[in-house]
């Protein structure tokens, strides 16, 4: 991300944990996160939520017919559905070698637990503090809402969020090597650019959540403009490219539905009971415990501190 002048805030503090133990602790946090997830998953004889069984049906159909279910007789009215099936294909691939129950119980939790490792490296690069990175990794593994909604649901979000955060990690590294760096480091920078583009395309085809990333980048560039901080050329190029790529993929995926229903496809076919359940107002007091009170409060403090005190 945008380069800043060096100051005392960037100086890494002396580590209280020896470097050779950092990797061991990170592995232990990952195994703890995965172990707790698998423990709760193993306690439940069935899966949580109807979406889990929809995923199982899609995976089984792909395994037998190599294509996802488009005309679904079990859906509301037996309608034709628009499917983004990459996640189902990933599960179907592993189900060729392992029992479907093992795949559904193990693989999503393995994906979700990998968020711990990705968050560690993001935090370490941002803070140059390995102990803070370990604490962040531990927190990421046990965010209440994410833990509850992805432990036994075979949710697509188990793979989306780790890939989403790794995309953030790649974007952060895309500007490195611009000024006086070695060819090796410039090559690493180019590698992160390619990884970012591939991940953005993959996530856009898998789920429309990449619009959140584009909104975040928009706010990021607004903050840089307000603070009169330098914007890297490669960041601006990736931002524009990602925006056009998102629009193009959404038009390709939903072209027929958009032509037929217009913007009404967002809510038109949702039954009233489900619509009221998904799009209901949630009070702030209910959000804080779901995200983790300590995490939210520290995030608010950090935002205030860096915007109004440090201005970094």
BASE-681600 format. One record per residue: z negated, y, x negated of N, C-alpha, C in turn; chain. Coordinates in steps of 0.001 Angstrom, whole numbers, m for minus. Layout:
<marmars>
MARMAR      n.c3      n.c2      n.c1     ca.c3     ca.c2     ca.c1      c.c3      c.c2      c.c1   ch
MARMAR         Z         Y         X         Z         Y         X         Z         Y         X    A
...
</marmars>
This chain:
<marmars>
MARMAR      n.c3      n.c2      n.c1     ca.c3     ca.c2     ca.c1      c.c3      c.c2      c.c1   ch
MARMAR         0     m1185      m837         0         0         0         0      1244      m879    A
MARMAR      m123      2408      m294        61      3632     m1047      m902      3733     m2216    A
MARMAR      m393      4184     m3345     m1216      4291     m4547     m2130      5500     m4462    A
MARMAR     m3301      5359     m5038     m4283      6436     m5029     m4726      6735     m6460    A
MARMAR     m5113      7968     m6740     m5665      8268     m8058     m6955      7507     m8290    A
MARMAR     m7130      7072     m9502     m8325      6298     m9820     m9568      7179     m9748    A
MARMAR    m10652      6624     m9220    m11926      7319     m9198    m13020      6295     m9305    A
MARMAR    m14275      6765     m9224    m15399      5865     m9418    m15514      4840     m8314    A
MARMAR    m14872      5116     m7177    m14948      4168     m6071    m14129      2921     m6360    A
MARMAR    m13190      3001     m7327    m12332      1876     m7633    m12879      1006     m8758    A
MARMAR    m13947      1450     m9379    m14481       689    m10495    m15253      m517     m9983    A
MARMAR    m14835     m1736    m10381    m15550     m2926     m9901    m16962     m2976    m10472    A
MARMAR    m17921     m3312     m9616    m19293     m3410    m10082    m19486     m4749    m10780    A
MARMAR    m20469     m4849    m11667    m20721     m6111    m12361    m21008     m7229    m11363    A
MARMAR    m20395     m8387    m11587    m20559     m9514    m10674    m21885    m10208    m10933    A
MARMAR    m22587    m10527     m9836    m23844    m11258     m9942    m23610    m12772     m9960    A
MARMAR    m22389    m13180     m9605    m22041    m14595     m9603    m21017    m14842    m10696    A
MARMAR    m21246    m15830    m11517    m20322    m16135    m12599    m18958    m16515    m12029    A
MARMAR    m17904    m16078    m12732    m16548    m16268    m12233    m16223    m17735    m11991    A
MARMAR    m16767    m18610    m12831    m16426    m20027    m12695    m16990    m20629    m11416    A
MARMAR    m17974    m19955    m10805    m18549    m20456     m9553    m17873    m19862     m8316    A
MARMAR    m17094    m18791     m8507    m16472    m18123     m7370    m15540    m19078     m6620    A
MARMAR    m14685    m19770     m7378    m13754    m20705     m6764    m14466    m21826     m6025    A
MARMAR    m15561    m22307     m6620    m16338    m23380     m5993    m16937    m22895     m4679    A
MARMAR    m17495    m21683     m4691    m18090    m21128     m3470    m17038    m20908     m2388    A
MARMAR    m15844    m20461     m2792    m14780    m20248     m1820    m14371    m21568     m1168    A
MARMAR    m14253    m22616     m1984    m13915    m23940     m1444    m15012    m24425      m495    A
MARMAR    m16265    m24183      m859    m17378    m24597        m2    m17356    m23853      1336    A
MARMAR    m17035    m22551      1298    m16938    m21778      2545    m15806    m22324      3414    A
MARMAR    m14684    m22637      2779    m13555    m23211      3522    m13946    m24542      4152    A
MARMAR    m14588    m25422      3370    m14987    m26731      3880    m16049    m26608      4974    A
MARMAR    m16963    m25631      4816    m17974    m25403      5845    m17320    m24962      7152    A
MARMAR    m16390    m24013      7046    m15686    m23528      8230    m14927    m24662      8916    A
MARMAR    m14191    m25437      8125    m13425    m26551      8682    m14357    m27611      9260    A
MARMAR    m15453    m27901      8553    m16387    m28921      9007    m17042    m28562     10335    A
MARMAR    m17469    m27311     10473    m18098    m26880     11729    m17093    m26949     12871    A
MARMAR    m15867    m26534     12605    m14826    m26597     13622    m14572    m28039     14062    A
MARMAR    m14431    m28930     13101    m14145    m30324     13424    m15330    m30981     14128    A
MARMAR    m16544    m30554     13779    m17735    m31109     14433    m17709    m30803     15931    A
MARMAR    m17458    m29533     16267    m17440    m29157     17680    m16234    m29762     18397    A
MARMAR    m15118    m29876     17684    m13941    m30498     18292    m14192    m31970     18581    A
MARMAR    m14850    m32648     17649    m15118    m34079     17822    m16099    m34342     18962    A
MARMAR    m16961    m33365     19269    m17937    m33552     20337    m17286    m33542     21716    A
MARMAR    m16107    m32928     21810    m15440    m32811     23110    m14424    m33941     23266    A
MARMAR    m14551    m34781     24281    m13596    m35879     24486    m12226    m35396     24932    A
MARMAR    m12173    m34198     25519    m10902    m33630     25967    m10693    m32277     25295    A
MARMAR     m9571    m31656     25595     m9278    m30334     25050     m9673    m29253     26048    A
MARMAR     m9829    m28042     25534    m10282    m26925     26357     m9092    m26099     26840    A
MARMAR     m8972    m25944     28144     m7945    m25073     28697     m6646    m25792     29017    A
MARMAR     m5950    m25273     30026     m4680    m25880     30429     m3581    m25652     29401    A
MARMAR     m3697    m24578     28613     m2679    m24299     27610     m2618    m25401     26555    A
MARMAR     m3760    m26033     26279     m3790    m27126     25309     m2929    m28296     25789    A
MARMAR     m3005    m28599     27068     m2235    m29724     27605      m757    m29354     27756    A
MARMAR      m469    m28089     27963       923    m27642     27942      1508    m27839     26540    A
MARMAR       709    m27506     25522      1154    m27719     24145      1400    m29198     23870    A
MARMAR       495    m30058     24329       670    m31501     24134      1950    m31991     24803    A
MARMAR      2236    m31504     25999      3460    m31912     26689      4699    m31471     25922    A
MARMAR      4659    m30259     25384      5801    m29767     24617      6006    m30605     23357    A
MARMAR      4920    m30913     22661      5021    m31695     21428      5549    m33096     21715    A
MARMAR      5033    m33733     22748      5493    m35074     23110      6967    m35071     23515    A
MARMAR      7388    m34025     24233      8796    m33926     24649      9696    m33733     23436    A
MARMAR      9258    m32905     22487     10042    m32689     21269     10125    m33977     20454    A
MARMAR      9024    m34714     20381      9015    m35972     19630     10014    m36976     20209    A
MARMAR     10126    m36998     21531     11014    m37968     22185     12457    m37483     22293    A
MARMAR     12629    m36177     22570     13975    m35678     22884     14487    m34631     21888    A
MARMAR     13646    m34220     20945     14020    m33234     19914     14214    m31824     20476    A
MARMAR     13922    m31610     21730     14036    m30286     22335     12783    m29984     23153    A
MARMAR     12399    m28710     23258     11229    m28352     24079     11566    m28394     25560    A
MARMAR     10540    m28324     26388     10718    m28288     27844     11114    m26873     28255    A
MARMAR     12282    m26764     28846     12752    m25465     29350     12583    m25388     30864    A
MARMAR     13147    m26367     31560     12978    m26450     33018     11753    m27314     33291    A
MARMAR     10660    m26645     33576      9375    m27331     33689      9017    m27571     35154    A
MARMAR      9083    m28814     35615      8752    m29093     37020      7277    m28907     37346    A
MARMAR      6423    m28863     36315      4988    m28722     36554      4521    m27269     36499    A
MARMAR      5439    m26362     36187      5047    m24953     36155      5032    m24395     37570    A
MARMAR      4632    m23123     37714      4563    m22497     39035      5969    m22407     39639    A
MARMAR      6228    m23196     40669      7531    m23180     41324      8592    m23963     40580    A
MARMAR      8232    m24648     39506      9212    m25397     38738     10267    m24507     38114    A
MARMAR      9851    m23384     37558     10793    m22391     37065     11263    m22702     35653    A
MARMAR     12370    m22058     35286     12868    m22121     33912     12033    m21164     33060    A
MARMAR     11558    m21652     31930     10672    m20852     31084     11344    m20520     29762    A
MARMAR     10914    m19413     29169     11368    m19032     27835     10336    m19538     26835    A
MARMAR     10778    m20364     25900      9856    m21020     24976     10145    m20557     23553    A
MARMAR      9081    m20221     22822      9177    m19973     21385      8554    m21189     20695    A
MARMAR      9367    m22188     20330      8849    m23538     20084      8487    m23886     18637    A
MARMAR      8506    m22929     17720      8306    m23283     16309      6970    m23983     16093    A
MARMAR      5923    m23489     16729      4599    m24109     16583      4618    m25541     17100    A
MARMAR      5304    m25766     18212      5384    m27117     18771      6140    m28054     17824    A
MARMAR      7161    m27541     17169      7912    m28361     16213      7062    m28724     14996    A
MARMAR      6213    m27792     14562      5332    m28080     13427      4380    m29217     13772    A
MARMAR      3766    m29151     14953      2871    m30224     15375      3637    m31529     15574    A
MARMAR      4837    m31441     16126      5642    m32639     16360      6015    m33315     15044    A
MARMAR      6267    m32533     14021      6604    m33095     12710      5465    m33946     12174    A
MARMAR      4246    m33437     12272      3092    m34190     11771      2764    m35382     12678    A
MARMAR      3115    m35273     13962      2831    m36383     14871      3713    m37599     14598    A
MARMAR      4745    m37418     13772      5571    m38556     13384      4840    m39482     12423    A
MARMAR      3838    m38931     11721      3110    m39707     10715      1666    m39999     11113    A
MARMAR      1130    m39198     12022      m269    m39347     12429      m353    m39448     13946    A
MARMAR     m1412    m40075     14468     m1607    m40100     15921     m1710    m38686     16479    A
MARMAR     m1180    m38485     17675     m1148    m37150     18265     m2544    m36562     18417    A
MARMAR     m3524    m37402     18742     m4894    m36909     18896     m5424    m36346     17589    A
MARMAR     m5136    m37027     16482     m5573    m36552     15161     m4890    m35238     14825    A
MARMAR     m3597    m35157     15083     m2847    m33929     14804     m3408    m32762     15611    A
MARMAR     m3658    m32989     16896     m4134    m31918     17781     m5553    m31479     17449    A
MARMAR     m6365    m32404     16948     m7744    m32062     16603     m7855    m31458     15202    A
MARMAR     m7072    m31983     14257     m7234    m31604     12852     m6386    m30410     12451    A
MARMAR     m5083    m30469     12746     m4152    m29489     12188     m4455    m28050     12605    A
MARMAR     m4659    m27748     13896     m4966    m26363     14263     m6228    m25829     13587    A
MARMAR     m7242    m26675     13444     m8470    m26229     12782     m8263    m26031     11286    A
MARMAR     m7389    m26834     10702     m7047    m26642      9291     m6331    m25315      9092    A
MARMAR     m5404    m25002      9995     m4718    m23710      9934     m5721    m22567     10065    A
MARMAR     m6606    m22671     11061     m7564    m21594     11323     m8513    m21398     10143    A
MARMAR     m8962    m22499      9521     m9883    m22402      8388     m9223    m21765      7167    A
MARMAR     m7903    m21866      7063     m7198    m21272      5911     m7306    m19747      5915    A
MARMAR     m7655    m19157      7063     m7852    m17704      7136     m8926    m17254      6151    A
MARMAR     m9900    m18118      5897    m10984    m17815      4959    m10427    m17493      3570    A
MARMAR     m9511    m18301      3088     m8948    m18123      1746     m8105    m16860      1678    A
MARMAR     m7306    m16620      2718     m6429    m15449      2725     m7246    m14165      2751    A
MARMAR     m8282    m14128      3588     m9137    m12940      3669     m9851    m12695      2340    A
MARMAR    m10248    m13766      1671    m10896    m13604       360     m9994    m12846      m603    A
MARMAR     m8738    m13264      m716     m7841    m12628     m1687     m7466    m11205     m1271    A
MARMAR     m7342    m10960        26     m7087     m9587       464     m8247     m8681        66    A
MARMAR     m9461     m9127       362    m10644     m8312        73    m10855     m8140     m1420    A
MARMAR    m10617     m9203     m2177    m10792     m9114     m3638     m9849     m8086     m4244    A
MARMAR     m8594     m8069     m3787     m7630     m7118     m4320     m7944     m5689     m3893    A
MARMAR     m8490     m5527     m2688     m8806     m4184     m2204    m10046     m3609     m2866    A
MARMAR    m11055     m4449     m3083    m12355     m3964     m3550    m12640     m4256     m5012    A
MARMAR    m11891     m5200     m5604    m12192     m5673     m6950    m13618     m6213     m7048    A
MARMAR    m14120     m6711     m5939    m15483     m7228     m5868    m15432     m8638     m5284    A
MARMAR    m15627     m9639     m6133    m15488    m11029     m5703    m16601    m11446     m4738    A
MARMAR    m17782    m10878     m4911    m18878    m11242     m4013    m18657    m10672     m2612    A
MARMAR    m18153     m9432     m2555    m17807     m8857     m1251    m16688     m9662      m606    A
MARMAR    m15771    m10152     m1418    m14675    m10963      m893    m15193    m12279      m327    A
MARMAR    m16171    m12878      m986    m16767    m14113      m468    m17463    m13868       868    A
MARMAR    m18172    m12750       959    m18852    m12418      2210    m17844    m12187      3330    A
MARMAR    m16745    m11505      3007    m15702    m11272      3998    m15058    m12582      4438    A
MARMAR    m14840    m13478      3481    m14244    m14775      3803    m15148    m15562      4744    A
MARMAR    m16443    m15540      4463    m17395    m16240      5335    m17389    m15645      6736    A
MARMAR    m17363    m14311      6816    m17343    m13636      8122    m16079    m13985      8894    A
MARMAR    m14948    m14044      8184    m13675    m14345      8840    m13662    m15742      9440    A
MARMAR    m14379    m16655      8809    m14402    m18021      9299    m15203    m18198     10575    A
MARMAR    m16088    m17240     10877    m16980    m17425     12026    m16990    m16219     12967    A
MARMAR    m15854    m15532     13079    m15735    m14489     14096    m15881    m15154     15460    A
MARMAR    m16859    m14767     16266    m17167    m15517     17502    m15970    m15749     18416    A
MARMAR    m15196    m14704     18694    m14077    m14836     19626    m13010    m15777     19083    A
MARMAR    m12644    m15583     17823    m11614    m16426     17211    m12076    m17877     17136    A
MARMAR    m13333    m18073     16782    m13886    m19427     16684    m13877    m20113     18048    A
MARMAR    m14317    m19404     19074    m14434    m20013     20401    m13077    m20312     21022    A
MARMAR    m12120    m19422     20795    m10824    m19560     21470     m9846    m20470     20746    A
MARMAR    m10161    m20903     19530     m9193    m21697     18761     m9734    m23028     18273    A
MARMAR    m11002    m23345     18549    m11591    m24559     17988    m11059    m25828     18639    A
MARMAR    m10914    m25843     19948    m10538    m27079     20637     m9418    m26833     21646    A
MARMAR     m8550    m25858     21344     m7544    m25439     22324     m6103    m25685     21874    A
MARMAR     m5912    m26175     20659     m4566    m26360     20070     m3773    m25055     20167    A
MARMAR     m4458    m23952     20019     m3851    m22645     20247     m2870    m22279     19134    A
MARMAR     m1779    m21615     19512      m810    m21135     18539     m1431    m20082     17620    A
MARMAR     m2518    m19443     18097     m3168    m18412     17285     m3828    m18985     16030    A
MARMAR     m4063    m20289     15995     m4651    m20889     14794     m3733    m20763     13595    A
MARMAR     m2433    m20731     13824     m1494    m20557     12715      m991    m19118     12627    A
MARMAR      m990    m18423     13764      m480    m17054     13771     m1357    m16125     12935    A
MARMAR     m2690    m16202     13117     m3561    m15260     12416     m3583    m15461     10896    A
MARMAR     m3650    m16685     10371     m3533    m16833      8916     m2203    m16295      8373    A
MARMAR     m1094    m16597      9062       199    m16082      8613       257    m14563      8734    A
MARMAR      m344    m14032      9787      m377    m12587      9998     m1101    m11895      8837    A
MARMAR     m2258    m12439      8472     m3024    m11817      7387     m2362    m12026      6031    A
MARMAR     m1686    m13157      5848      m956    m13338      4579       220    m12367      4515    A
MARMAR       813    m12043      5643      1870    m11037      5680      1321     m9673      5272    A
MARMAR       105     m9370      5726      m556     m8132      5297      m771     m8146      3784    A
MARMAR     m1198     m9291      3268     m1413     m9444      1820      m111     m9202      1055    A
MARMAR       994     m9760      1540      2287     m9558       889      2713     m8099       939    A
MARMAR      2496     m7460      2101      2872     m6047      2228      2082     m5185      1254    A
MARMAR       818     m5519      1068       m32     m4756       144       502     m4837     m1281    A
MARMAR      1145     m5953     m1634      1617     m6163     m3005      3078     m5770     m3210    A
MARMAR      3750     m5315     m2174      5179     m5055     m2333      5483     m3868     m3230    A
MARMAR      4535     m2901     m3338      4818     m1732     m4169      4394     m1915     m5615    A
MARMAR      3690     m2954     m5936      3222     m3151     m7306      4402     m3394     m8242    A
MARMAR      4341     m2777     m9399      5390     m2988    m10400      6475     m1932    m10362    A
MARMAR      6266      m862     m9575      7307       156     m9464      7396      1037    m10702    A
MARMAR      6297      1246    m11386      6272      2227    m12455      5805      1595    m13758    A
MARMAR      6756      1361    m14630      6413       920    m15974      5819      m471    m16054    A
MARMAR      6053     m1305    m15090      5517     m2651    m15126      6485     m3580    m15847    A
MARMAR      5991     m4706    m16272      6822     m5691    m16950      7786     m6320    m15959    A
MARMAR      8827     m6965    m16489      9804     m7629    m15623      9150     m8735    m14815    A
MARMAR      8143     m9375    m15416      7446    m10449    m14704      6748     m9905    m13469    A
MARMAR      6060     m8766    m13619      5363     m8178    m12476      6343     m7627    m11454    A
MARMAR      7475     m7085    m11932      8491     m6631    m10997      9064     m7800    m10214    A
MARMAR      9195     m8943    m10885      9646    m10149    m10194      8648    m10598     m9146    A
MARMAR      7348    m10471     m9457      6312    m10807     m8473      6402     m9893     m7260    A
MARMAR      6664     m8603     m7524      6808     m7655     m6425      7962     m8060     m5525    A
MARMAR      9084     m8423     m6134     10244     m8840     m5360      9939    m10097     m4548    A
MARMAR      9164    m10983     m5140      8777    m12209     m4445      7964    m11899     m3201    A
MARMAR      7051    m10937     m3300      6245    m10562     m2135      7107     m9915     m1050    A
MARMAR      8135     m9170     m1447      9046     m8576      m467      9752     m9672       321    A
MARMAR     10266    m10675      m396     10967    m11776       274     10006    m12564      1170    A
MARMAR      8803    m12804       666      7822    m13534      1477      7482    m12765      2742    A
MARMAR      7318    m11451      2614      6993    m10629      3772      8096    m10711      4828    A
MARMAR      9341    m10583      4393     10464    m10608      5335     10541    m11965      6039    A
MARMAR     10400    m13057      5282     10458    m14392      5877      9304    m14621      6853    A
MARMAR      8108    m14165      6475      6955    m14328      7356      7104    m13504      8626    A
MARMAR      7616    m12293      8478      7796    m11446      9658      8791    m12077     10615    A
MARMAR      9893    m12615     10082     10885    m13276     10928     10281    m14511     11594    A
MARMAR      9551    m15318     10823      8935    m16532     11365      7951    m16204     12476    A
MARMAR      7086    m15216     12235      6087    m14852     13242      6728    m14245     14485    A
MARMAR      7787    m13470     14292      8465    m12865     15432      9109    m13928     16311    A
MARMAR      9647    m14974     15680     10235    m16072     16438      9163    m16949     17081    A
MARMAR      7967    m16960     16467      6888    m17800     16968      6095    m17114     18081    A
MARMAR      5928    m15781     17956      5101    m15046     18914      5410    m13561     18751    A
MARMAR      5233    m12808     19817      5545    m11373     19767      4405    m10535     19205    A
MARMAR      3422    m11175     18586      2256    m10455     18064      2626     m9519     16919    A
MARMAR      3820     m9684     16329      4211     m8815     15222      4323     m7357     15656    A
MARMAR      4393     m7112     16959      4400     m5725     17416      3078     m5040     17055    A
MARMAR      1996     m5818     16988       700     m5270     16574       784     m4777     15137    A
MARMAR      1469     m5548     14291      1629     m5154     12888      2439     m3858     12778    A
MARMAR      3480     m3740     13590      4304     m2531     13562      3508     m1311     14033    A
MARMAR      2687     m1496     15047      1827      m394     15524       838         4     14427    A
MARMAR       264     m1001     13756      m684      m724     12664        m8        43     11534    A
MARMAR      1221      m345     11185      1944       369     10127      2260      1799     10547    A
MARMAR      2563      1989     11821      2827      3341     12315      1592      4223     12127    A
MARMAR       427      3698     12489      m826      4444     12304     m1080      4678     10819    A
MARMAR      m785      3682     10001      m965      3791      8544      m144      4944      7974    A
MARMAR      1122      5037      8371      1967      6110      7855      1533      7470      8400    A
MARMAR      1030      7510      9623       514      8760     10170      m687      9235      9357    A
MARMAR     m1582      8314      9020     m2759      8670      8217     m2346      9157      6830    A
MARMAR     m1348      8492      6211      m866      8945      4905      m303     10361      4993    A
MARMAR       417     10632      6083       992     11961      6266      m103     13002      6442    A
MARMAR     m1111     12686      7242     m2196     13634      7485     m2984     13921      6214    A
MARMAR     m3167     12874      5394     m3937     13041      4160     m3075     13479      2980    A
MARMAR     m1757     13645      3215      m805     14058      2172      m845     13108       986    A
MARMAR      m855     11810      1303      m826     10780       268       590     10239       135    A
MARMAR       874      9714     m1045      2225      9245     m1349      2557      7967      m592    A
MARMAR      3767      7927       m38      4271      6716       604      5322      6085      m308    A
MARMAR      5168      4799      m560      6114      4107     m1412      7425      3859      m662    A
MARMAR      8532      3969     m1391      9846      3791      m786      9999      2398      m179    A
MARMAR      9507      1384      m903      9657        10      m428      8869      m211       863    A
MARMAR      7747       483      1016      6968       370      2249      7747       922      3434    A
MARMAR      8346      2081      3252      9115      2689      4336     10315      1822      4706    A
MARMAR     10973      1262      3691     12134       409      3953     11733      m854      4721    A
MARMAR     10612     m1467      4311     10146     m2665      5000      9718     m2348      6432    A
MARMAR      9123     m1197      6622      8687      m780      7966      9888      m625      8899    A
MARMAR     10913        71      8438     12105       267      9264     12833     m1054      9497    A
MARMAR     12956     m1854      8432     13624     m3140      8565     12885     m4036      9556    A
MARMAR     11554     m4057      9456     10755     m4901     10348     10900     m4458     11798    A
MARMAR     10931     m3140     12014     11086     m2629     13367     12406     m3058     13994    A
MARMAR     13503     m2920     13235     14805     m3325     13755     14890     m4845     13914    A
MARMAR     14282     m5584     12983     14284     m7043     13084     13528     m7506     14327    A
MARMAR     12404     m6850     14608     11624     m7205     15802     12436     m6956     17073    A
MARMAR     13056     m5786     17166     13849     m5470     18354     15000     m6450     18521    A
MARMAR     15656     m6789     17422     16805     m7698     17495     16390     m9086     17962    A
MARMAR     15313     m9618     17379     14872    m10969     17760     14403    m11014     19207    A
MARMAR     13723     m9963     19672     13263     m9956     21053     14439     m9875     22029    A
MARMAR     15456     m9118     21668     16645     m9037     22518     17383    m10367     22564    A
MARMAR     17440    m11059     21414     18105    m12366     21372     17332    m13386     22205    A
MARMAR     16003    m13396     22044     15178    m14387     22735     15114    m14152     24243    A
MARMAR     15029    m12882     24635     14781    m12568     26048     15946    m11839     26706    A
MARMAR     17135    m11971     26126     18290    m11209     26628     18582    m11516     28092    A
MARMAR     18696    m12801     28427     19047    m13169     29797     17969    m12725     30788    A
MARMAR     16717    m12916     30390     15621    m12524     31278     15575    m11009     31463    A
MARMAR     15834    m10267     30402     15829     m8807     30503     16961     m8311     31395    A
MARMAR     18137     m8933     31256     19267     m8529     32087     19021     m8847     33558    A
MARMAR     18312     m9950     33805     18082    m10383     35181     16937     m9630     35850    A
MARMAR     15833     m9437     35105     14614     m8887     35710     14211     m7525     35162    A
MARMAR     14807     m7098     34060     14382     m5849     33446     12986     m5965     32866    A
MARMAR     12260     m4869     32846     10909     m4879     32273      9931     m5682     33117    A
MARMAR     10340     m6092     34316      9457     m6860     35194      9124     m8234     34665    A
MARMAR      9861     m8714     33633      9554    m10048     33089      8177    m10082     32434    A
MARMAR      7621     m8928     32121      6317     m8896     31469      5227     m9344     32429    A
MARMAR      5364     m8998     33713      4300     m9340     34653      4796     m9912     35990    A
MARMAR      6086     m9886     36232      6592    m10177     37566      6276    m11592     38040    A
MARMAR      6366    m12601     37157      6215    m13986     37570      4791    m14514     37419    A
MARMAR      3855    m13646     37090      2471    m14092     36927      1778    m14087     38284    A
MARMAR      1228    m15232     38713       480    m15258     39987      m667    m14252     39964    A
MARMAR     m1009    m13712     41125     m1995    m12630     41203     m3346    m13026     40616    A
MARMAR     m3772    m14270     40871     m5063    m14712     40341     m5095    m14714     38832    A
MARMAR     m4015    m15222     38223     m3937    m15254     36757     m3758    m13848     36210    A
MARMAR     m2948    m13033     36886     m2728    m11653     36437     m4043    m10890     36381    A
MARMAR     m4864    m11057     37417     m6153    m10357     37462     m7091    m10856     36376    A
MARMAR     m6966    m12134     36010     m7846    m12715     35001     m7469    m12261     33592    A
MARMAR     m6156    m12177     33313     m5694    m11825     31974     m5736    m10333     31709    A
MARMAR     m5479     m9531     32763     m5385     m8086     32576     m6540     m7381     33272    A
MARMAR     m7733     m7843     32985     m8910     m7215     33565     m9568     m6318     32515    A
MARMAR    m10302     m5337     32968    m10987     m4427     32054    m12200     m5129     31454    A
MARMAR    m12356     m4950     30154    m13469     m5574     29442    m14368     m4469     28889    A
MARMAR    m15626     m4437     29275    m16520     m3373     28786    m16757     m3489     27292    A
MARMAR    m16993     m2332     26655    m17210     m2297     25216    m18386     m3173     24807    A
MARMAR    m19424     m3202     25633    m20598     m4016     25310    m20294     m5496     25227    A
MARMAR    m19245     m5940     25936    m18870     m7357     25882    m17975     m7658     24687    A
MARMAR    m17278     m6646     24177    m16353     m6853     23060    m17110     m7032     21747    A
MARMAR    m18157     m6228     21530    m18868     m6253     20253    m19407     m7633     19883    A
MARMAR    m20110     m8332     20799    m20586     m9668     20415    m19453    m10645     20143    A
MARMAR    m18332    m10501     20831    m17215    m11421     20630    m16571    m11249     19259    A
MARMAR    m16522    m10023     18779    m15934     m9763     17463    m16950     m9889     16336    A
MARMAR    m18216     m9828     16658    m19268     m9853     15651    m19796     m8453     15436    A
MARMAR    m21023     m8207     15849    m21578     m6847     15817    m21617     m6285     14401    A
MARMAR    m22058     m7103     13434    m22150     m6636     12046    m20772     m6257     11518    A
MARMAR    m19772     m7105     11797    m18412     m6842     11328    m17856     m5552     11915    A
MARMAR    m18041     m5357     13215    m17511     m4166     13881    m18202     m2900     13370    A
MARMAR    m19524     m2935     13258    m20263     m1747     12822    m19911     m1375     11387    A
MARMAR    m19783     m2412     10522    m19429     m2114      9135    m17991     m1600      9051    A
MARMAR    m17114     m2126      9917    m15740     m1642      9946    m15667      m179     10362    A
MARMAR    m16460       196     11377    m16489      1590     11831    m17020      2501     10728    A
MARMAR    m18081      2037     10050    m18641      2836      8951    m17617      3024      7835    A
MARMAR    m16924      1933      7470    m15937      2002      6386    m14802      2943      6747    A
MARMAR    m14351      2874      8008    m13279      3756      8467    m13703      5219      8363    A
MARMAR    m14908      5514      8837    m15411      6888      8768    m15571      7334      7316    A
MARMAR    m16141      6457      6488    m16426      6804      5093    m15149      7124      4327    A
MARMAR    m14110      6288      4514    m12894      6483      3721    m11981      7568      4277    A
MARMAR    m12103      7875      5554    m11271      8926      6126    m11856     10314      5919    A
MARMAR    m13189     10446      6024    m13806     11769      6035    m14659     12076      4801    A
MARMAR    m15062     11049      4061    m15883     11287      2874    m15064     11097      1605    A
MARMAR    m14547      9901      1405    m13777      9601       190    m12344     10062       322    A
MARMAR    m11809     10022      1564    m10402     10355      1841     m9479      9480      1006    A
MARMAR     m9661      8178      1110     m8826      7206       385     m8322      6197      1389    A
</marmars>
